[in-house]
Amino acid sequence: MKKLSLFFVLSLLMVAMCGNAQKKYSVYAVGFYNQENLFDTCHDAGKNDYEFLPGGSYRWNGLKYTHKLRNMARVIADMGTDVLPNVGCAVVGLSEVENSKVLDDLTAQEPLRARGYKYVHIEGPDSRGIDCAMLYNPALFKVNESKLLPYVPDESMPADFKTRGFLTVSGEMAGEPVTVMVCHWPSRFSGSPYRERAALLVKNVKDSLLRANPDVKVLVMGDMNDDPTNKSMRDVLEAKADVKDVKEGCMYNPWYNLLAKQGIGTLSYQGSWNLFDQIVMTPNLVNADGKKDFSTLKYWKNQIFRRDYMMNTEGRYKGTPKRTHAGGIWLDGYSDHLPVVIYLVKEQR
């Protein structure tokens, strides 16, 4: 209890269903954020990173890189603080990071260094050199094992097709086994079958994790390059919109109705919103049938995270994410994606 009161600054006080006695709950925030080309200024051998060199098309130099690090750290440090001031996220999945050097530089930024963030990163096969990674606060999440599971093309695809793998990190949160899979699925240009293949591979890993340990709670997160309503997420991964439909073998997708019913998303394209950035979860993380049982770690709520400083405030793109570059002009912005956050709750005992 002493450790909980030290690290979990904000706890929720809820009235128990059976009477007036109050129970105390700890809250954990888990996020994902596409970094939109977090490159350093040096060439990585074998990678097509030439656009992000001082002589490249983006004229990427030390000043721009320093600003990019500062901007991304500001957002990451703010994620989760609407519920957990001064604590933020226990875990943040990232996509579009070039290498371990940029993660060293990112976690050295003051707001992240002050929280003691560490990272998990394994170099992947992407031709541009962009990888997935995971930041974590070791006071809130313990890493036990990490691996990069490859994207394996099926027989209809070129055998040499290469893309980001699935960064799979197993550990403990709130004293329970939790595995996080950080993804960046193939682009829209590749076609839906390539993302359906990614969904099938992820589903197979998730199912194998649950067969090995039915108690493990699995979070699949990332830039899926598909909406919750697309086939890869809805039909292949079976990420359901409503808790009542989340049966064995399925997952719960709290983002589905935000897009389908409210038109809210994480990135804007030609005047319309998409919601490619998602965090979905196994059934053992949700309360079914209207239950309010938080004796084990359970999902509470979700949030597309935004601040005014992250958005364009005027002109043609007013109200959309302020990205690093647009039309070849350096905007000193953040990302073309908004981050997402979920909150998990567990009763303190």
N, C-alpha and C positions, 0 to 999 in steps of 0.2 A: 504493500500500500504506500509505503514511503516513496518507492521508486515511481509509482504512478503519479503521486501528487507532485513529485519533482518535475517530471517530464511532460505531463499532460496538463498544460496550464488551464485549459478550458474543459470542464466536464458538464454534461447536461444533467439537470435534476428533473426527474420525471415522477409522476404519481403512479404508483403501482395499480394495476388493473383490479386487484383484489381488495383494495382498501385505501386508506389515506397515507400509508407509510411511504416515505420517499426512498427511491433508489438512486444511486449515483452511477453515471455512465461515463466512460472514456470514449473520445472521438478520435478517429484517425482519418486523415485526408490522403487520397491517392490521386495523382494527376497524370496527364499526358500532354506533351507540347511538341509540335513540329517546329524545329528551329529554323527552317527555311535557309538552308545553305550556310551552316556554321563551319566555314572553312578558315584555316590559317592562311598565311601569305606565302607558304613554301610548297614546292612541288613534291608530291608523294610518288615515288617511282611506281610505274605501272598503272597509274590512275589518270583519268582524263579530268584533271582539276585546273586546266589551263585558264579557264575563264576567271578563276579566283586567284590570279597571281598579279603582281604589280603591272605587268605588261599585258594582261588579259583584257577581255572586253569590259569587265566591271572595274578595271583599274583598282583592284583590291589591294590596299596597302595597310600599313600599320595603324594609321588613324581610323580607317573604317573598321578594321578588325577589333580594335580596342573599344570603339563605340558599340559594335555588335555584341561583344561580350558583356558590356555594361547593361545594355538594353535587355538582353535575354535573362541575365541574372536578376534584374529588377522584376520582371514578370514572374519568374520561377519563385522568387522569394515572396511575392504577393499571393501566389496561388494558395488557396486554402485558408487564407487569413480572415475571410469573412466570418468563418466559424471558429478558427483557431488563431487568434492574434498572437504574433511573436513565435508561433510554432510552425505554421504552414504545413506542407505536405510531408508525410513520412516517406513516400515514394513518388518519384516523377519519372515516367518513361519519356524518352526523347527520340526523335527521328531527325535525319539530315544533319548528323554530326560527322565531321571528316575523320577524326582519329582521336587517340588518347591525349595528344597534346592540347587540342582545343578543350577537352574535358578537364585537364589539369588547369588550364587558364580560366575556364568557366567557374569551377568550384573554388578557385582562388579569389574570385570577386567577393568583396566584403560581405554583402548580405547572405551569400551562401556559405562562405567560410565561417561566419559567425554561428551558423547553425550546425557546422561540422559535417556537411554533406560529403559523402564518398560516392564513387561511381562504379558501375560494372560496364565494361565495353569489351567486345571481341571483334577484331577486324574481320570484315566480311568481303564478299566477292564482287560487290557492285562496281561497275566500270568507272563511275564518277568518283567513287570512294566514299559515298555517303552511307553511314551505318546507323543502327539503333543503339541506344545506350539506356542505362537506368541510373538515376541519382537516388540516393537513399540516406536517411538520417539514421546512423547506427544505434542511436538511443531508442528508435522506434521500430526499426526493422533489422533483423539479423539475417545476413546472407550465409547460406549453407553451401550452395552449389550453383554454378552458372555454366551455361553452354549455349552455343549458337547452332541451332538446328537448321539444316540447309533447306532451301526451296528446291524440290526435286521435280523437274518437268515431267509431264505424262507423255505417253507415246505419240500424241498428236502435236507436240511442241518440239522445237529444235533442241537437240540433246545438249547443245552448248549454251542454252539460255541461262543467264545469270542474273540474279537479283538479290535483294537483301534477304537474309535468313531470319529466323525467329529467335530473338534473344530470350532465353528461358532461365529465369532466376528463381530458385527455390530457397525459402527461408522461413522465418517466423515473425509474426506480428501478433501482438497481444497474447503471446504464449501459444499461438496456434500455427499449424503448418499452412503457409500461403505460397503459391507459385504465381509469378508474374510473367506473362509472355508479351514482349514488346515487338510490335510488327510495323512494317511499312510495305504494304502489298504492292504488286506491280501497277504501273501507271494506267490511266484511262486509255492511253494510246495502245496498250498491249491487247486490250479487249477483255470482256467479261470472263471468258474461260480461264484466263491466267489468274484472276482473283478468286474465281471459284476453286481453282486448284489450291491456292493458298489457304482458303477456308477449310478445305478438306484436310490438308496437312495439319493445320492447327487443331482441327477437331480430333484427329487421330491422336495427337500428342495429349490433348486435354483428357480424352477418354482413357489413355494408357496411364496417365497420372492418377486418375480416380480409381482405376482398377488396382493399382499398386497400393493406394491409400485412400479409401472413401472419405476420409476426414479432411483431405487437403482441399483448400479453397483456392480456386484458380481464377485469376483475372487475366483476360485477354484484352490488350489495349493497343492502340496505334492509329496511324493514318492508313485506313483501309482502302483509300481511293475508291470507295463505294459508300453509298448511303445505307442507313439501317434497312431501308426498304428494298435494296437490291438483292439479287439472287444469292450472292456469296454470303451475305450476312443473314438474310432472312431464311433461306432454304437450306443452304449447305451447312453453315455453322449452327443453324437453328436457334438464332438469338431472337427471343420472343419479346413482343411489345408489352405484354401483360403478365403479371406475376402468376395469375391463375393458369396460364398456359405453359409454364416452365416445369416440364416433367423431366424425368431421368433422361439423360442424353442431350438435353437442351441447355440453353443459356438464357440469361435475362439481359435485355437491352433497354436500359432506361432512357436512351436517346431517341428511340423510334418515334414516339408520339410528339416529341419536341419538333421534329421535322415534319412528320406526316400531318399533324393536327394544328401546329402553331406556326409552321414555316420558319422555324429558328434553326440556324446552322452555325458552322465554325469557319466557313470560307465562302466568299462570294465570287460568282463567275457569271459575267454578262447579265448582271442585275438580279440573279437568283442565288439563293443560299443552298449550299450543300452541307452535309454533316458527315464528313469523312473521318473525323477524329472521335473515336469511341472507346469506351471501357465497358466490357461485358463480363458477366460473372456466372459461375456455376450455381446450381440450385441451392447448395448448402450455404450460400451467402444471402439468400432472400427468405423473408417470412411469408409463407403461403397462408391462404385461407384467413386473412385478416389477423393473424397472430401478431403479438407484440413481444416476442421472446428474444431478448438480447443477452441471454446467458452465454451464448457463444457469439463470435464476431459476425455481424450482420450488416447488410446494406441499409442506409438511412435515406440519403438523398443525393442528387447530382446537380451539377452546375456547369454551364458554359461560362468560363471565366473571362471577364472583360473589364477593362478600366478605360476611362476617357483617353488617357495618354497612348493607348494602344490603337486608337482608331483615327481614321481620316476625319477631320472636322469641317472640311469645306471642299468645294469643287465637285467634280464629276463623281468621285468615289467617296463622297461623304457618307459616313456610317459604316464603312467597310474597314477591315484590318489594315493598318498602316505597315506596309512591308518595307524591306530594306531598300529595294530598288523598284522603280516602275518606269517604263519607257526609256530605259537606259540612264535614268537619273537617280542618283543616290539620295534617298529620302531620310536616311538616318533613322529608319523605322525598326520594326520588331519582326513580324512574321506575317505571311499571307494567311496563316491559320490562327484561330483562337484556341487556347488551351481548354481542356475539360478536366473536371474534378469530380470524384465521388467521395462521399463520407461514409465511413463504417463505424459502427457503434458496438461496444461491449460493456456489459454490466460489471462494475467494480465489485470485488468480493473481499 
